[in-house]
Amino acid sequence: MTHNHLRSLLFRQLFENVSSTYTYVLACTASKEAIIIDPVLETVDRDSKLINELGVKLLYALNTHVHADHVTGTGELKKHFPLMKTVLANKANAKSDLQVQHGEKIDFGRKSLEVRATPGHTNGCLTYVLHEDRMAFTGDALLIRGCGRTDFQQGNARTLYRSVHQQILSLPPDYSLFPAHDYSGLTCTSVEEERNFNPRLTKTEDEFIDLMKNLNLPYPKHMEYSVPANMVCGIYDLMDEKTRKTVEQSLEEHN
């Protein structure tokens, strides 16, 4: 990243410690137009306060996929920023203001994100690439020295392996990669690092499939209400009554 590019991008990486989720705020410093990637319900007040303090105009709330381990903050963010549009992949088959597909661009001011379809963890997984600043936001498709699981929610290990190699690790080696989660305190990685050191994705495709088949992970704790809530972008009015009550109760317990 050149110094000029850094000055033209306002960037914040935020963390939610229950689901170990990263939320990203990006803004064009020239236009003050902004986006947020993977907001979490429990941290909407924090994120809204920051956006207001930065004096930026929030255009879009992007989710990299329909998350299973937390409820998205996009529905609540709409209450703070009613002109903001929610964004999900068209392949997610979910309700959002915009359904985007591979190859589309999302513009905010002079900045432009390229949408790359990276299915395998879910059908609707997206990676957002900001070429000018040599950054990519990989969701759960590629984690730091890891990757998303493939044993539920349309998961497919072969699809994920090919997605990551064709759409993420094919980027130039110096691109910085920012995942949706990290569980060990790491904040970002690079294409070159993951090509060389990712213990799963440096394997052959067949070895990777075998490894993913035998992870035997427990399901996320809040999956039974997170997924249906996220299929409607966390908007209470669109949730069924049982999901809405469970989400409201969870939020009350957090507060």
PALUM-162805 format. One record per residue (C-alpha): x, y, z; residue in one letter; residue number from 1. Coordinates in nm, 4 decimals. Example, Ala and Ser with C-alpha at 12.3 -4.5 7.8 and 13.67 -1.06 7.14 Angstrom:
<xx:1.2300; yy:-0.4500; zz:0.7800; r:A; k:1>
<xx:1.3670; yy:-0.1060; zz:0.7140; r:S; k:2>
END
This chain:
<xx:0.0000; yy:0.0000; zz:0.0000; r:M; k:1>
<xx:0.1400; yy:0.3388; zz:-0.0883; r:T; k:2>
<xx:0.1241; yy:0.6227; zz:0.1597; r:H; k:3>
<xx:-0.1238; yy:0.8057; zz:-0.0639; r:N; k:4>
<xx:-0.3542; yy:0.5071; zz:-0.0781; r:H; k:5>
<xx:-0.3490; yy:0.4741; zz:0.2996; r:L; k:6>
<xx:-0.4433; yy:0.8383; zz:0.3336; r:R; k:7>
<xx:-0.7358; yy:0.7945; zz:0.0937; r:S; k:8>
<xx:-0.8822; yy:0.5045; zz:0.2947; r:L; k:9>
<xx:-1.0138; yy:0.5256; zz:0.6483; r:L; k:10>
<xx:-0.9982; yy:0.1723; zz:0.7929; r:F; k:11>
<xx:-1.1004; yy:0.0263; zz:1.1295; r:R; k:12>
<xx:-1.0910; yy:-0.3364; zz:1.2431; r:Q; k:13>
<xx:-1.3247; yy:-0.4127; zz:1.5349; r:L; k:14>
<xx:-1.3686; yy:-0.7285; zz:1.7449; r:F; k:15>
<xx:-1.6606; yy:-0.9038; zz:1.9149; r:E; k:16>
<xx:-1.5243; yy:-1.1424; zz:2.1737; r:N; k:17>
<xx:-1.8094; yy:-1.3937; zz:2.2216; r:V; k:18>
<xx:-1.8093; yy:-1.5191; zz:1.8617; r:S; k:19>
<xx:-1.4544; yy:-1.3907; zz:1.7918; r:S; k:20>
<xx:-1.5893; yy:-1.1947; zz:1.4954; r:T; k:21>
<xx:-1.4106; yy:-0.9134; zz:1.3155; r:Y; k:22>
<xx:-1.6155; yy:-0.6215; zz:1.1856; r:T; k:23>
<xx:-1.4563; yy:-0.3792; zz:0.9397; r:Y; k:24>
<xx:-1.5391; yy:-0.0155; zz:0.8709; r:V; k:25>
<xx:-1.3966; yy:0.1326; zz:0.5505; r:L; k:26>
<xx:-1.4483; yy:0.4863; zz:0.4208; r:A; k:27>
<xx:-1.3261; yy:0.6959; zz:0.1311; r:C; k:28>
<xx:-1.1629; yy:1.0002; zz:0.2922; r:T; k:29>
<xx:-1.2459; yy:1.2208; zz:-0.0086; r:A; k:30>
<xx:-1.6222; yy:1.1579; zz:-0.0110; r:S; k:31>
<xx:-1.6718; yy:1.0346; zz:0.3488; r:K; k:32>
<xx:-1.8816; yy:0.7478; zz:0.2095; r:E; k:33>
<xx:-1.8433; yy:0.4278; zz:0.4101; r:A; k:34>
<xx:-1.9255; yy:0.0590; zz:0.4318; r:I; k:35>
<xx:-1.9275; yy:-0.1891; zz:0.7172; r:I; k:36>
<xx:-1.8467; yy:-0.5595; zz:0.6757; r:I; k:37>
<xx:-1.9851; yy:-0.8343; zz:0.9055; r:D; k:38>
<xx:-2.1365; yy:-0.6264; zz:1.1885; r:P; k:39>
<xx:-2.2535; yy:-0.8128; zz:1.5005; r:V; k:40>
<xx:-2.5818; yy:-0.7457; zz:1.6796; r:L; k:41>
<xx:-2.4253; yy:-0.7070; zz:2.0240; r:E; k:42>
<xx:-2.1796; yy:-0.4387; zz:1.9100; r:T; k:43>
<xx:-2.4124; yy:-0.2196; zz:1.7005; r:V; k:44>
<xx:-2.4086; yy:0.0633; zz:1.9576; r:D; k:45>
<xx:-2.0276; yy:0.0662; zz:1.9589; r:R; k:46>
<xx:-2.0089; yy:0.0595; zz:1.5803; r:D; k:47>
<xx:-2.2773; yy:0.3261; zz:1.5330; r:S; k:48>
<xx:-2.0996; yy:0.5564; zz:1.7786; r:K; k:49>
<xx:-1.7704; yy:0.5106; zz:1.5929; r:L; k:50>
<xx:-1.9281; yy:0.5777; zz:1.2519; r:I; k:51>
<xx:-2.0854; yy:0.8976; zz:1.3847; r:N; k:52>
<xx:-1.7590; yy:1.0074; zz:1.5465; r:E; k:53>
<xx:-1.5713; yy:0.9507; zz:1.2215; r:L; k:54>
<xx:-1.8260; yy:1.1715; zz:1.0441; r:G; k:55>
<xx:-1.8845; yy:0.9284; zz:0.7583; r:V; k:56>
<xx:-2.2001; yy:0.8361; zz:0.5681; r:K; k:57>
<xx:-2.2775; yy:0.4630; zz:0.5871; r:L; k:58>
<xx:-2.3927; yy:0.3412; zz:0.2447; r:L; k:59>
<xx:-2.3787; yy:-0.0369; zz:0.2798; r:Y; k:60>
<xx:-2.3661; yy:-0.3108; zz:0.5417; r:A; k:61>
<xx:-2.2088; yy:-0.6151; zz:0.3786; r:L; k:62>
<xx:-2.2153; yy:-0.9675; zz:0.5139; r:N; k:63>
<xx:-1.9619; yy:-1.2131; zz:0.3769; r:T; k:64>
<xx:-2.2214; yy:-1.4916; zz:0.4244; r:H; k:65>
<xx:-2.5155; yy:-1.6046; zz:0.6382; r:V; k:66>
<xx:-2.3347; yy:-1.6578; zz:0.9687; r:H; k:67>
<xx:-2.4233; yy:-1.9447; zz:1.2013; r:A; k:68>
<xx:-2.2386; yy:-1.8348; zz:1.5177; r:D; k:69>
<xx:-2.3848; yy:-1.4875; zz:1.5744; r:H; k:70>
<xx:-2.6698; yy:-1.2626; zz:1.4651; r:V; k:71>
<xx:-2.5728; yy:-0.9934; zz:1.2177; r:T; k:72>
<xx:-2.5985; yy:-0.6315; zz:1.3255; r:G; k:73>
<xx:-2.7314; yy:-0.5134; zz:0.9894; r:T; k:74>
<xx:-3.0959; yy:-0.5031; zz:1.0995; r:G; k:75>
<xx:-3.0199; yy:-0.2897; zz:1.4052; r:E; k:76>
<xx:-2.7816; yy:-0.0677; zz:1.2081; r:L; k:77>
<xx:-3.0724; yy:0.0235; zz:0.9801; r:K; k:78>
<xx:-3.2407; yy:0.1882; zz:1.2800; r:K; k:79>
<xx:-2.9362; yy:0.4140; zz:1.3229; r:H; k:80>
<xx:-2.8714; yy:0.4631; zz:0.9501; r:F; k:81>
<xx:-3.2040; yy:0.4205; zz:0.7657; r:P; k:82>
<xx:-3.0590; yy:0.4955; zz:0.4207; r:L; k:83>
<xx:-2.7985; yy:0.2180; zz:0.4545; r:M; k:84>
<xx:-2.8510; yy:-0.0857; zz:0.2297; r:K; k:85>
<xx:-2.7927; yy:-0.4460; zz:0.3397; r:T; k:86>
<xx:-2.5872; yy:-0.6681; zz:0.1074; r:V; k:87>
<xx:-2.5681; yy:-1.0471; zz:0.0705; r:L; k:88>
<xx:-2.4857; yy:-1.2854; zz:-0.2133; r:A; k:89>
<xx:-2.7675; yy:-1.3769; zz:-0.4489; r:N; k:90>
<xx:-2.6647; yy:-1.7415; zz:-0.3917; r:K; k:91>
<xx:-2.7468; yy:-1.7037; zz:-0.0206; r:A; k:92>
<xx:-3.1202; yy:-1.7093; zz:-0.1077; r:N; k:93>
<xx:-3.1765; yy:-1.4645; zz:0.1767; r:A; k:94>
<xx:-3.3567; yy:-1.1312; zz:0.2118; r:K; k:95>
<xx:-3.1395; yy:-0.8216; zz:0.1722; r:S; k:96>
<xx:-3.1641; yy:-0.4849; zz:-0.0021; r:D; k:97>
<xx:-2.9001; yy:-0.5870; zz:-0.2563; r:L; k:98>
<xx:-2.8136; yy:-0.9374; zz:-0.3750; r:Q; k:99>
<xx:-2.4745; yy:-0.9303; zz:-0.5437; r:V; k:100>
<xx:-2.2923; yy:-1.1842; zz:-0.7541; r:Q; k:101>
<xx:-1.9416; yy:-1.2689; zz:-0.8657; r:H; k:102>
<xx:-1.7704; yy:-0.9897; zz:-1.0567; r:G; k:103>
<xx:-1.9908; yy:-0.7038; zz:-0.9400; r:E; k:104>
<xx:-1.8471; yy:-0.3866; zz:-0.7893; r:K; k:105>
<xx:-1.9561; yy:-0.2059; zz:-0.4725; r:I; k:106>
<xx:-1.8571; yy:0.1598; zz:-0.4828; r:D; k:107>
<xx:-1.8169; yy:0.3966; zz:-0.1894; r:F; k:108>
<xx:-1.6803; yy:0.7320; zz:-0.2930; r:G; k:109>
<xx:-1.3660; yy:0.6810; zz:-0.4987; r:R; k:110>
<xx:-1.3207; yy:0.3302; zz:-0.3610; r:K; k:111>
<xx:-1.4523; yy:0.0125; zz:-0.5218; r:S; k:112>
<xx:-1.4807; yy:-0.3419; zz:-0.3843; r:L; k:113>
<xx:-1.4785; yy:-0.6345; zz:-0.6241; r:E; k:114>
<xx:-1.7205; yy:-0.9117; zz:-0.5265; r:V; k:115>
<xx:-1.5744; yy:-1.2617; zz:-0.5587; r:R; k:116>
<xx:-1.7869; yy:-1.5710; zz:-0.5009; r:A; k:117>
<xx:-1.6022; yy:-1.8073; zz:-0.2653; r:T; k:118>
<xx:-1.8544; yy:-2.0832; zz:-0.1800; r:P; k:119>
<xx:-1.7723; yy:-2.3987; zz:0.0126; r:G; k:120>
<xx:-1.8339; yy:-2.2935; zz:0.3731; r:H; k:121>
<xx:-2.1823; yy:-2.1852; zz:0.2564; r:T; k:122>
<xx:-2.3242; yy:-2.1426; zz:-0.0953; r:N; k:123>
<xx:-2.3407; yy:-1.7666; zz:-0.0476; r:G; k:124>
<xx:-1.9882; yy:-1.6930; zz:0.0764; r:C; k:125>
<xx:-1.8269; yy:-1.3824; zz:-0.0727; r:L; k:126>
<xx:-1.4810; yy:-1.2311; zz:-0.0595; r:T; k:127>
<xx:-1.4607; yy:-0.8536; zz:-0.1063; r:Y; k:128>
<xx:-1.1402; yy:-0.7272; zz:-0.2714; r:V; k:129>
<xx:-1.0172; yy:-0.3667; zz:-0.2526; r:L; k:130>
<xx:-0.7506; yy:-0.3774; zz:-0.5224; r:H; k:131>
<xx:-0.6289; yy:-0.0182; zz:-0.4879; r:E; k:132>
<xx:-0.5322; yy:-0.0797; zz:-0.1257; r:D; k:133>
<xx:-0.4293; yy:-0.4441; zz:-0.1820; r:R; k:134>
<xx:-0.6725; yy:-0.5843; zz:0.0730; r:M; k:135>
<xx:-0.9314; yy:-0.8633; zz:0.0706; r:A; k:136>
<xx:-1.2017; yy:-0.9511; zz:0.3226; r:F; k:137>
<xx:-1.2397; yy:-1.3272; zz:0.3138; r:T; k:138>
<xx:-1.5222; yy:-1.4034; zz:0.5574; r:G; k:139>
<xx:-1.5044; yy:-1.7658; zz:0.6741; r:D; k:140>
<xx:-1.3740; yy:-1.9038; zz:0.3434; r:A; k:141>
<xx:-1.0148; yy:-1.8358; zz:0.4470; r:L; k:142>
<xx:-0.9113; yy:-1.7798; zz:0.8080; r:L; k:143>
<xx:-0.5602; yy:-1.7071; zz:0.9322; r:I; k:144>
<xx:-0.3853; yy:-2.0453; zz:0.9037; r:R; k:145>
<xx:-0.7257; yy:-2.2093; zz:0.8695; r:G; k:146>
<xx:-1.0594; yy:-2.2047; zz:0.6884; r:C; k:147>
<xx:-1.4307; yy:-2.2288; zz:0.7539; r:G; k:148>
<xx:-1.5881; yy:-2.5666; zz:0.8291; r:R; k:149>
<xx:-1.7743; yy:-2.7536; zz:0.5560; r:T; k:150>
<xx:-2.0032; yy:-2.9917; zz:0.7469; r:D; k:151>
<xx:-2.3329; yy:-2.7973; zz:0.7428; r:F; k:152>
<xx:-2.5125; yy:-2.5044; zz:0.5715; r:Q; k:153>
<xx:-2.4398; yy:-2.6284; zz:0.2153; r:Q; k:154>
<xx:-2.0746; yy:-2.6874; zz:0.3049; r:G; k:155>
<xx:-1.8568; yy:-2.8655; zz:0.0512; r:N; k:156>
<xx:-1.4841; yy:-2.9199; zz:0.1074; r:A; k:157>
<xx:-1.3928; yy:-2.9608; zz:-0.2603; r:R; k:158>
<xx:-1.5803; yy:-2.6409; zz:-0.3495; r:T; k:159>
<xx:-1.4106; yy:-2.4494; zz:-0.0668; r:L; k:160>
<xx:-1.0623; yy:-2.5686; zz:-0.1649; r:Y; k:161>
<xx:-1.1143; yy:-2.4550; zz:-0.5236; r:R; k:162>
<xx:-1.2746; yy:-2.1248; zz:-0.4192; r:S; k:163>
<xx:-0.9852; yy:-2.0293; zz:-0.1958; r:V; k:164>
<xx:-0.7158; yy:-2.1264; zz:-0.4455; r:H; k:165>
<xx:-0.8868; yy:-1.9728; zz:-0.7484; r:Q; k:166>
<xx:-1.0305; yy:-1.6545; zz:-0.5965; r:Q; k:167>
<xx:-0.8146; yy:-1.5641; zz:-0.2931; r:I; k:168>
<xx:-0.4717; yy:-1.7281; zz:-0.3114; r:L; k:169>
<xx:-0.4559; yy:-1.6285; zz:-0.6802; r:S; k:170>
<xx:-0.4315; yy:-1.2623; zz:-0.5748; r:L; k:171>
<xx:-0.0846; yy:-1.1007; zz:-0.5698; r:P; k:172>
<xx:0.1281; yy:-1.2296; zz:-0.2790; r:P; k:173>
<xx:0.1444; yy:-0.8968; zz:-0.0944; r:D; k:174>
<xx:-0.2346; yy:-0.8535; zz:-0.0634; r:Y; k:175>
<xx:-0.3433; yy:-0.8348; zz:0.3021; r:S; k:176>
<xx:-0.6231; yy:-1.0744; zz:0.3979; r:L; k:177>
<xx:-0.8771; yy:-0.9963; zz:0.6690; r:F; k:178>
<xx:-1.0988; yy:-1.2846; zz:0.7894; r:P; k:179>
<xx:-1.4374; yy:-1.2793; zz:0.9623; r:A; k:180>
<xx:-1.2992; yy:-1.4536; zz:1.2722; r:H; k:181>
<xx:-0.9832; yy:-1.5333; zz:1.4602; r:D; k:182>
<xx:-0.9566; yy:-1.7396; zz:1.7761; r:Y; k:183>
<xx:-0.5910; yy:-1.6879; zz:1.8680; r:S; k:184>
<xx:-0.5355; yy:-1.3115; zz:1.8637; r:G; k:185>
<xx:-0.4099; yy:-1.2724; zz:1.5065; r:L; k:186>
<xx:-0.5599; yy:-0.9812; zz:1.3142; r:T; k:187>
<xx:-0.4605; yy:-1.0230; zz:0.9499; r:C; k:188>
<xx:-0.2486; yy:-1.2269; zz:0.7136; r:T; k:189>
<xx:-0.1306; yy:-1.2142; zz:0.3517; r:S; k:190>
<xx:-0.1741; yy:-1.4183; zz:0.0371; r:V; k:191>
<xx:0.1913; yy:-1.5198; zz:0.0506; r:E; k:192>
<xx:0.1696; yy:-1.6341; zz:0.4147; r:E; k:193>
<xx:-0.1383; yy:-1.8474; zz:0.3556; r:E; k:194>
<xx:0.0088; yy:-1.9994; zz:0.0385; r:R; k:195>
<xx:0.3116; yy:-2.1051; zz:0.2404; r:N; k:196>
<xx:0.1874; yy:-2.1737; zz:0.5925; r:F; k:197>
<xx:-0.1851; yy:-2.2570; zz:0.5943; r:N; k:198>
<xx:-0.1804; yy:-2.6133; zz:0.7318; r:P; k:199>
<xx:-0.5035; yy:-2.7074; zz:0.5561; r:R; k:200>
<xx:-0.4815; yy:-2.5319; zz:0.2222; r:L; k:201>
<xx:-0.1210; yy:-2.6283; zz:0.1465; r:T; k:202>
<xx:-0.2440; yy:-2.9894; zz:0.1226; r:K; k:203>
<xx:-0.3635; yy:-3.1520; zz:-0.1985; r:T; k:204>
<xx:-0.7346; yy:-3.1259; zz:-0.2746; r:E; k:205>
<xx:-0.8020; yy:-3.4874; zz:-0.1754; r:D; k:206>
<xx:-0.6000; yy:-3.4555; zz:0.1467; r:E; k:207>
<xx:-0.7958; yy:-3.1407; zz:0.2308; r:F; k:208>
<xx:-1.1306; yy:-3.3145; zz:0.1737; r:I; k:209>
<xx:-1.0252; yy:-3.6031; zz:0.3989; r:D; k:210>
<xx:-0.9095; yy:-3.3631; zz:0.6725; r:L; k:211>
<xx:-1.2317; yy:-3.1616; zz:0.6641; r:M; k:212>
<xx:-1.4403; yy:-3.4794; zz:0.6797; r:K; k:213>
<xx:-1.2789; yy:-3.5755; zz:1.0092; r:N; k:214>
<xx:-1.2830; yy:-3.2492; zz:1.2090; r:L; k:215>
<xx:-1.5813; yy:-3.3594; zz:1.4230; r:N; k:216>
<xx:-1.6536; yy:-3.0093; zz:1.5501; r:L; k:217>
<xx:-1.9551; yy:-2.9270; zz:1.7700; r:P; k:218>
<xx:-2.2176; yy:-2.7062; zz:1.6075; r:Y; k:219>
<xx:-2.2142; yy:-2.3333; zz:1.6991; r:P; k:220>
<xx:-2.4089; yy:-2.2661; zz:2.0198; r:K; k:221>
<xx:-2.6549; yy:-2.0158; zz:1.8740; r:H; k:222>
<xx:-2.6980; yy:-2.1713; zz:1.5314; r:M; k:223>
<xx:-3.0682; yy:-2.2543; zz:1.5762; r:E; k:224>
<xx:-3.1644; yy:-1.8856; zz:1.5854; r:Y; k:225>
<xx:-2.8631; yy:-1.7154; zz:1.4232; r:S; k:226>
<xx:-2.9194; yy:-1.8700; zz:1.0813; r:V; k:227>
<xx:-3.2919; yy:-1.7837; zz:1.0495; r:P; k:228>
<xx:-3.2256; yy:-1.4326; zz:1.1844; r:A; k:229>
<xx:-2.9414; yy:-1.3803; zz:0.9379; r:N; k:230>
<xx:-3.1487; yy:-1.5055; zz:0.6455; r:M; k:231>
<xx:-3.3468; yy:-1.1810; zz:0.6884; r:V; k:232>
<xx:-3.0377; yy:-0.9651; zz:0.7642; r:C; k:233>
<xx:-3.1251; yy:-0.9462; zz:1.1345; r:G; k:234>
<xx:-3.4361; yy:-0.7331; zz:1.0728; r:I; k:235>
<xx:-3.6798; yy:-0.8057; zz:1.3584; r:Y; k:236>
<xx:-3.9954; yy:-0.7394; zz:1.1550; r:D; k:237>
<xx:-3.8994; yy:-1.0121; zz:0.9081; r:L; k:238>
<xx:-3.8177; yy:-1.2802; zz:1.1678; r:M; k:239>
<xx:-4.0634; yy:-1.5458; zz:1.2794; r:D; k:240>
<xx:-4.1888; yy:-1.4889; zz:1.6335; r:E; k:241>
<xx:-3.9783; yy:-1.7614; zz:1.7998; r:K; k:242>
<xx:-3.6542; yy:-1.6394; zz:1.6396; r:T; k:243>
<xx:-3.7293; yy:-1.2760; zz:1.7254; r:R; k:244>
<xx:-3.7975; yy:-1.3559; zz:2.0926; r:K; k:245>
<xx:-3.4797; yy:-1.5635; zz:2.1219; r:T; k:246>
<xx:-3.2688; yy:-1.2910; zz:1.9611; r:V; k:247>
<xx:-3.4210; yy:-1.0211; zz:2.1848; r:E; k:248>
<xx:-3.3589; yy:-1.2351; zz:2.4930; r:Q; k:249>
<xx:-2.9974; yy:-1.2949; zz:2.3913; r:S; k:250>
<xx:-2.9447; yy:-0.9225; zz:2.3421; r:L; k:251>
<xx:-3.0969; yy:-0.8435; zz:2.6833; r:E; k:252>
<xx:-2.8632; yy:-1.0951; zz:2.8485; r:E; k:253>
<xx:-2.5667; yy:-0.9353; zz:2.6743; r:H; k:254>
<xx:-2.6673; yy:-0.5851; zz:2.7894; r:N; k:255>
END
